[in-house]
Amino acid sequence: MNIIRSFKKWRRYRFTINELSKLSSHELYDLGICRSEIPLVARKACSR
């Protein structure tokens, strides 16, 4: 069960990174995110 849960978290992490990376710097700024913060935001999204 842990393997499946870990895999799902990893997929959610990668999806979040990919989607945020597609945004322009201006769009990220509107969201209050710097490009360098994308991995941190993705990790937080997966910890829920």
N, C-alpha and C positions, 0 to 999 in steps of 0.2 A: 504494500500500500504506500509506503514512503517513496518508493521509486516513482510511482505514478504521480504522486503529489509533487515531488521534486521536478519531474518533467513538465508538469503543467505550469509550475511557477517559472521555470526556465523559459517556456514558450511565451508566457505572459510578459516576462522581462524582455525577451527579444522583440516581441511585437511592439511593446511600448517604445523601445529604443528606435526601432525602424520607423514608426509613425512620427515620433518627435523629430527624428533626423530629417524627415522630408520637409519639415516646416522651415520657412525662412527665418533669419535672425530677428527680423521685425516681428513676425508672428510669435516667436518664442518670447520676445521681450514683452509683448502684450499679455502673455500668460504669466509673466514674472519669472521666466526661466532663462538662464544663460546656457549657451550650447555646451559648456563644460559641465553643467549640472544634469545633463540628460541621464547618465548612468545612475546618479543618486535618486532622481525622480522615479526611474524605472524600478530601482530596488525597493523604494517606498511603496510603489504600486503593487509589488508582488508580496509584500509582507502582510497585506490585509487578508 
